């Protein structure tokens, strides 16, 4: 039994009479086959590159489309949110105005009593201080009193309880304020109750006829023939 010497590799057997160059030929043939196969692989890769680019472009277009859709959705949601906030703010203001108007409407009879007491000279002492504090608080909440004698009658803010004729007015006029009106901003919570007077019927034509009669004698004197 022969022992193998370590450190030595077995070499392929070379046929008798062969030269050393013949032993290298298989390796050279394999290299030439690899070199021949390499250009074929590069050609396949070159052919697959345009397809990969087209796929990437298609994917990019899909991503851009999805991004535009999401952007449009976000803008729509933002617009809806802004509209919602405006509606909530309008509703909040409207509810506040209604609550304030309801409270002040309940206080109007008390304010009328205070006004009558002031007109009769009964607003004195501690009652005067309380009444003025109440009027100040109502004014801070936006309550405004309106209605004055001599102003033209406006059916949108005045309520006529008495009617008469007067020769010294040229239009329907409030001649007495029976009960003042109140408003909050542009909203009237109670019209002013007034007595109105209209121009005296036939007063203007009568004045015109008197004026024309006054002019008649002068015209006659002008047209009279001169004595000669």
ABEGO torsion letter per residue (X at the ends): XBBBBBGBBBBBBBBBGBBAAAAAAAAAAAAAAAAAAAAAAAAAAAAAAAAAAAAAAAAAAAAAAAAAAAAAAAAAAAAAAAAAAAAAAAAAAAAAAAAAAAAAAAAAAAAAAAAAAAAAGABBEAAAAAAAAAAAAAAAAGBBBBEBBGBBBBAAABBBABBBBBAABABBBBABBABBBBBBEABBABBBBBBBBBBBBGAAAAAAAAAAAAAAAAAAAAABBBBX
